């Protein structure tokens, strides 16, 4: 079973194509890496991006179980690493 995620750009009111990760933590770690990369759009404007869990995907049965209301997991700006 994999989880399905998307990143929402609140400024443009668009989302990325859905992507898969085994856990919420894995998806948040992926977003954290991008949010801390100043050369990425998310890194330039982290306050505009939010990570949502859309539901689950079962690769054995090829079935999706999507949520009616996607769950907001985290905003990208909350994942920024503080300079020491």
URDANOR-V332869 format. One record per residue. RES is the residue in one letter. SS is DSSP state (h for helix, s for strand, l for the rest). NEAR is the number of other C-alpha atoms within 12 Angstrom. Layout:
BEGIN
res,ss,near
RES,SS,NEAR
RES,SS,NEAR
END
This chain:
BEGIN
res,ss,near
X,l,18
X,s,26
X,s,30
X,s,33
X,s,37
X,s,31
X,s,38
X,s,31
X,s,23
X,l,19
X,l,15
X,l,12
X,l,12
X,s,15
X,s,20
X,l,20
X,l,15
X,l,23
X,s,26
X,s,28
X,s,25
X,l,22
X,l,21
X,h,27
X,h,20
X,h,21
X,h,31
X,h,31
X,h,23
X,h,26
X,h,37
X,h,29
X,h,22
X,h,27
X,h,32
X,l,25
X,l,21
X,l,16
X,l,13
X,l,16
X,h,19
X,h,32
X,h,25
X,h,18
X,l,24
X,h,33
X,h,22
X,h,25
X,s,35
X,s,35
X,s,42
X,s,34
X,s,35
X,s,31
X,s,29
X,s,27
X,s,25
X,s,18
X,l,15
X,l,9
X,l,11
X,l,11
X,s,15
X,s,18
X,s,20
X,s,20
X,s,17
X,s,9
X,s,11
X,s,22
X,s,23
X,s,21
X,s,26
X,s,30
X,s,27
X,h,36
X,h,26
X,h,22
X,h,28
X,l,25
X,l,18
X,l,8
X,l,5
X,l,3
END
